[in-house]
Amino acid sequence: MTETAITASGLRKAYQDKVVLDGIDLDVPAGTIFSLLGPNGAGKTTMVNVLTTLLKADGGTVRVAGYDIATETRKVRSAIGVTGQFAAVDELLTGEENLQLMVDLSGVDDGKRVVAGLLERFELTEAAKKPASTYSGGMRRKLDLAMTLVGRPRIIFLDEPTTGLDPRSRRTMWAIIRDLVADGVTIFLTTQYLEEADQLADRIAVLDQGRLVAQGTADELKRRIPGTHVRLRFATAAELDAAARVLTDATRDDEALALRVPGDGGSKSLRLLLDRLDEYALSAEEFSVHTPDLDDVFLALTGHTTEVAAK
């Protein structure tokens, strides 16, 4: 049985008359990456703040690392790490001094070894003696995450950790996140980059107006949106014509000698399609399954484009 890192049932949070979280049910298995998507104002940061004990919930029950966030706050905090949208490093201190400060605050044994190991892991050894004020945005984010790891948290909350980073720094951060999960850490990720969720997350939840409107893997979410189709390419125009007579719901592309056949992208429907071609002694040169991307899913579920969400 898979251990659950985070579980919520009926989670509610309101500010006066405005309901921000409206009955959230959530299960995040340990050792996975869970991504929370949603437009601005959907309640993502509020949810992170509640799960990390920075805000009190108004209703429902939540357990993080097996501990109740309302009655076992200190135990929850000892099991988690939090990295926000903006690197929380002291720019007057060097990278090494920032890490040492966290070691001193956390009471970690063998602090020098821990600091040296984190500097090496995050490729900050050469810059260790330099003030954090001289670091690039990507280096600051790496230092911030390294500081979070000083206490060896079992669960890490990453609130838009790559916002503003260049593509290379973002991919470096992705590699670090994957390494953490390989070590057994659970990641709760909020992001405005749908590609990031698509690349990293084992499961994705879409939050809109305080409610979870969808949950699943990236592929499961994509299949929910109309537009999934199988593209069949044929060797000759005659074969294209014959297939078009059989597959009457298909859209044809004469120039490419191809048919676009609507479907759900699943193996069962694909098998039925190929069997139907075989029944008429037809075969395609190649076929491919095309599904909507997460941008399409996001728009369909929330009514917002990702550009609106990112503002």
N, C-alpha and C positions, 0 to 999 in steps of 0.2 A: 504494500500500500504506500503511495507517494505521500510524503510529509507535506503539510500545507504551511507555507510561510506567513501568508496573510489571508485572513478570512473576515468578511464583513456581512452582516445581515441587517437589512432595514436601516442602514446608516442614514441619518438625517442631520442637516445643519442649516440654520436659517439666521439671517440678520434682520431683525424686526419682522417686517412683512415679506421679505424676499427669501424664498426657499432656494438655497444654493445646492444642497445635496438632498435629493428627494427619494429616499428608500433604496439605497444602493446595496446590492448583493454582489459579493466578490469573493473569488477564491484564487489565490496565486500559489501554485506548487513551488516547493523549495527547489533551488538550483535552476531556476528558469528566468527568462527575461519577460517581464510583463509590461506592455506599453499602453499608456493612457493617452488617447487622442481627443481633441475637442477644440472648438473655436474659442477665442478669447471670451471670458465671462461664463464659460460652461461649468466651472467649478473645479478645474484640475488642481490648481494650487491649494484651494481650500481642502480638497481631499488629501493631498500630501500633508498639509499641516495637521489635519485630524489624525491621520495614520501615524504621524511622527510625534504625537502628543503635544504639539504646539497650540492646538485648538481643541476645545472640548466639544464632543458631539452632543446634539440635542436629543438624539434617539438612536435606537439600534444597538447592536453589539459588534465589537471589533476585537480580534485577537491578532497580534503581531508577534511572530516567533513563539507562539503558544501562550503569550501573556495578554491579559485583558488591558486595553489601553486606558480604561477608566480607573481600575483598581490596582494595577501593577505597572504604573508609569515608569518608575525607575528601572525595572527589569526590561521594559520595552526599549528604553533609551540605551541601555547597556548592550543591546543586541543589534542596534541599527546604526547606520551612518547616513548623513544627508549632505548632498552637494547641490547647491542652488544654481540659478541662472547666471549669477555673477560670482566669480571666484572670490572666496572669503579669505584671502591671504593678507598678511601684514606686509605692506610694500616697503616698510622701513627695515624689515628683517631680510636676511638672505633666505634662500630656499631651505638650506640646512637648518637655520634657526627657526623657521616656521614649523618644520617637522619636529624639531627638538621641543618646541613649546607644546605641541600636541602630546608628545611623549610625557612631558612633565605633568600636564593636566590629566592625562589618562592613567598615570601610574604604571606604565608598561615596564616590564622587566627587560633588561638588556637593551636599553634604549638606543645606544650607539649602533648596535647591530641592526636594529629595526630601521633606523634612519638611513644607514648606508644601503640596506637592502631596497628600500623604497626609492631612494635616489637612483639606484641602478635600474630598478624595474621600470621606472618612468623616464629613463634616459635623461636624467637631470644632474648627473654626477659632475659634468664639466661646469655647469652653472651653479653648483651648490653654494659656492662662496659669494655669489653675486646677489645684490639686493633684488627682491622680487619686483621692484619698480622697473627693472631693466628687462623683465621677461616679456616675451610675446604673449598674445592672448591664448594661444594653444598651450604654451608652457605654464601659464598661470592656472589654466584648467587642470592640467596634469598634476601640478603641485597641490591644488585644492583637493583633487580626488585622492592623491597620496596621503594628505593629511587626514582625510576621512578614514583611510585604511589603518591608521596607527592602532586603533583599538580593536582591530580584527573583527569588524561587524559581520554578522551572518546575513543581514539584509541591508541593501544600500538603495536609498531613494535618490534618483538623479532627476532633478527638475530642469528640463531643457539644457542639458550639459554642453551641447555643442553650438548653441546659439551664437552667431557672429564669428564662428571659426571658419577658416578657409578649408576647401575640400580635403587637402592633405592632412591638416590637423584633425579634421572630423574623422577621417578614416583611421588615424592613429588612435583616437579615442575609442572608436568602435572595436579595434583590436584589443585594447586594454579591457573593455567591458566583456568581450568574449572570453578572455583569459580569466577574469574574475569568476565568471559563471562556471568555467571548466574546473575551477578550484572549489566549487560548491556554493558560491555566494548567490543569493537571490537579488535580482535587479528589478526595481519598480521605476519605470522610465516614463517621464512625460516629455513630449517633443512636439515641435511644430513642423518637423521635417518628416513627411510621410515615407520618404525613401529610407529614413533612419529606422522607423518602425518596421518597414517591410524587410530590411536587411537583418535586423537584430532580434525582433520579438518572437518568442514562442507563441504568445497569445496577445491579442490586441483588444482593448475595449474602447468604444467611442462614447464619449460623454457629451450630452447636449442639453442645455437648460436644466441641469441638475439630475438628469436621468441617464442611465446607461442604455443607449438605444441599440447597441449591438456588441457582441463579444464573440471571439473565435480566432482561429489562425488567420494570417493574411489571405491565404488561398480560400478559406471558408467565407470570409467577408466578401472577397471579390466575386465569388460564385453567386452571391445573393443579388447582385446587380445585373439587370438585363444588359446584353451586349456580348456575353460569352459566345464564341462561335468556333467552329472547326474550319480551317482553310484547306481545301483539297486542290492540288495542282495536277493537271493532266498532261500527257505527252503530246496529244494532238487535239485539233479542234473537233474532230469527229467524236473522240472520247468525251470531251467536254460537253458536246451536244447530247450525247447519250446519257451522261450522268445527270445533266440538267433536267432531262425528261423524267428520270427516276426520282430525283430529289427536288420536288416541286416547290419546297419552301426556301430553296437556296437562292442566293444572289450571285450573279455571274460576273466575272471579269474576263472579257474576251481577250484583251491584250495579254494578260498574264496566264491565260488558259486555266483559270482558277474558279472555284465555287466557294462561297462563304455560307456555311450551314449553321443556323442557330442551334444552340444546345447549352447544357449546363456544365460542360467540360469534364464530367465524371466518366469513369471507366465504363460504366454500364451503357450509357448513351453512345459513347464512342464505339463500343463493340457492336451495338445495334446498327450504327451507321455503316461500319465497314462490312458487316454481314449483309446489309442491304445491297451494297455495291457488288459484293461477291455473288449474290443471288443472280445478278444480271451480268455476270462475268466481266465486271468492270474493276479496274484498279487505278489508284492514283499514283503518280510519280512520287509525291510526298504529301504529308499532311502535318498540320500543326494546330495546337489549341491556343486560342487567344482569349484572354480574360481582361475585364476592366482593371485598371490599376487602382491604388488606394485613393488617388485624387477623385476618381469617379465614385468610389464607395463613400468618401467623406461628403461629397456634394449631395449624393442621393440621400444619405442618412440625416444630414444636418441642415441642408439647404444653403450651406456656405461653401465657397471655394477655399482652397488652402491659402490663397493670397489674403482673403479676408481674415482667416483664422490667425495668420501670422502677424497681423498688424497690432 
